Amino acid sequence: MKGPMKPQPFDDENLDALFAGARTLTSLDEAAAERALRSWRQTRARRNGWRWASGLLATAAMLGGVLYLQHGQTLPTHAAYEVYNQASGVGW
């Protein structure tokens, strides 16, 4: 079993070479980026499908609430008074 690696001293030239090597793209970098983008696009496509379903459910719930809360035609005042008199009996 190897022990921990000792850090190497870096001077400016070594650091410049290291950073230049890190900036250059290789075919492995491009393949990794393509895999990440493909995965991101698939995830986004799945989410868009759920947005339609959730929007449809929200619309149905709102329509159901409006229909439930919609009041029937109100009776005129004299008709409501007649119903009250009939229910409470004569003599009120």
C-alpha positions in Angstrom: 0.0 0.0 0.0 1.4 3.4 -1.0 1.6 6.2 1.4 0.1 9.6 0.8 1.6 11.5 -2.1 3.9 14.4 -1.2 2.9 17.7 -2.8 5.3 18.9 -5.4 6.6 22.4 -5.4 5.3 24.4 -8.3 7.0 27.4 -9.8 5.3 29.8 -12.2 6.3 27.8 -15.3 4.9 24.6 -13.9 1.6 26.3 -12.9 1.2 27.9 -16.3 1.7 24.5 -17.9 -0.8 22.9 -15.5 -3.4 25.5 -16.2 -2.9 25.4 -19.9 -3.4 21.6 -19.8 -6.6 22.0 -17.7 -8.0 24.5 -20.3 -7.6 22.3 -23.3 -10.5 20.2 -24.2 -10.1 16.5 -25.0 -12.5 14.0 -26.5 -13.2 12.7 -23.0 -14.4 16.2 -21.9 -16.6 16.5 -25.0 -18.1 13.1 -24.4 -18.8 13.9 -20.7 -20.4 17.2 -21.7 -22.6 15.4 -24.3 -23.8 12.8 -21.7 -24.6 15.6 -19.2 -26.5 17.6 -21.8 -28.5 14.5 -23.0 -29.4 13.7 -19.4 -30.5 17.3 -18.8 -32.6 17.4 -21.9 -34.4 14.1 -21.0 -35.1 15.4 -17.5 -36.5 18.6 -18.9 -38.7 16.8 -21.4 -40.1 14.7 -18.5 -40.9 17.8 -16.5 -42.7 19.5 -19.3 -45.1 16.5 -19.5 -46.0 16.9 -15.8 -46.5 20.7 -16.3 -49.3 20.0 -18.7 -50.9 17.5 -16.4 -50.7 19.8 -13.3 -52.1 22.7 -15.3 -55.0 20.5 -16.5 -55.7 19.4 -12.9 -55.5 23.0 -11.6 -57.9 24.1 -14.3 -60.4 21.3 -13.5 -60.2 22.1 -9.8 -60.9 25.8 -10.4 -63.8 25.0 -12.7 -65.2 22.6 -10.1 -64.9 25.3 -7.4 -66.6 27.9 -9.5 -69.5 25.6 -10.4 -69.9 24.5 -6.7 -69.9 28.1 -5.4 -72.2 29.4 -8.2 -75.5 30.3 -6.6 -78.8 29.6 -8.1 -81.2 32.4 -9.0 -82.2 34.4 -5.9 -85.9 34.6 -5.0 -87.6 38.0 -4.9 -88.2 39.4 -1.4 -91.9 38.8 -1.3 -91.5 35.1 -2.3 -88.9 34.6 0.5 -91.3 36.2 2.9 -94.2 33.9 1.8 -92.0 30.8 2.3 -91.0 32.1 5.8 -94.7 32.7 6.8 -95.7 29.2 5.5 -92.9 27.6 7.5 -93.4 29.4 10.7 -97.2 29.2 10.7 -100.0 31.7 10.8 -100.0 34.4 13.4 -96.5 35.6 13.3 
